[in-house]
Amino acid sequence: MFGHRYTPRGVSYLLHRLGWSPQVPVHRAAERDEQAVESWRTEQWSRVRGRPSSWARG
């Protein structure tokens, strides 16, 4: 339109300088059960993740 060509990377740099960032939509399953997810996080996640060792830097 204006007689200039940019590579995809050049467009990325230009948009970043203008304050734009890539937007990634959040995809969630329609069948997602929020109550089940929250209960799993509270009951199971700490056990799965484990605790850091006492000698580890924190």
ZIKAFEN-V566574 format. One record per residue. N is the residue number from 0. RES is the residue in one letter. PHI is phi in radians with two decimals (999 if undefined). Layout:
n=<N | N>
res=<RES | RES>
phi=<PHI | PHI>
This chain:
n=<0 | 1 | 2 | 3 | 4 | 5 | 6 | 7 | 8 | 9 | 10 | 11 | 12 | 13 | 14 | 15 | 16 | 17 | 18 | 19 | 20 | 21 | 22 | 23 | 24 | 25 | 26 | 27 | 28 | 29 | 30 | 31 | 32 | 33 | 34 | 35 | 36 | 37 | 38 | 39 | 40 | 41 | 42 | 43 | 44 | 45 | 46 | 47 | 48 | 49 | 50 | 51 | 52 | 53 | 54 | 55 | 56 | 57>
res=<M | F | G | H | R | Y | T | P | R | G | V | S | Y | L | L | H | R | L | G | W | S | P | Q | V | P | V | H | R | A | A | E | R | D | E | Q | A | V | E | S | W | R | T | E | Q | W | S | R | V | R | G | R | P | S | S | W | A | R | G>
phi=<999 | -1.88 | 1.48 | -2.03 | -2.15 | -2.25 | -1.36 | -0.98 | -1.17 | -1.11 | -1.13 | -1.06 | -1.06 | -1.10 | -1.14 | -1.12 | -1.12 | -1.48 | 1.65 | -1.50 | -2.35 | -1.15 | -1.81 | -2.02 | -1.21 | -1.53 | -1.82 | -2.18 | -1.20 | -1.14 | -1.55 | -1.05 | -1.85 | -1.05 | -1.13 | -1.16 | -1.11 | -1.12 | -1.16 | -1.12 | -1.06 | -1.29 | -1.59 | -1.85 | -1.09 | -1.11 | -1.26 | -1.21 | -1.22 | 1.40 | -1.99 | -1.20 | -1.15 | -1.19 | -1.52 | -1.27 | -1.19 | -2.25>
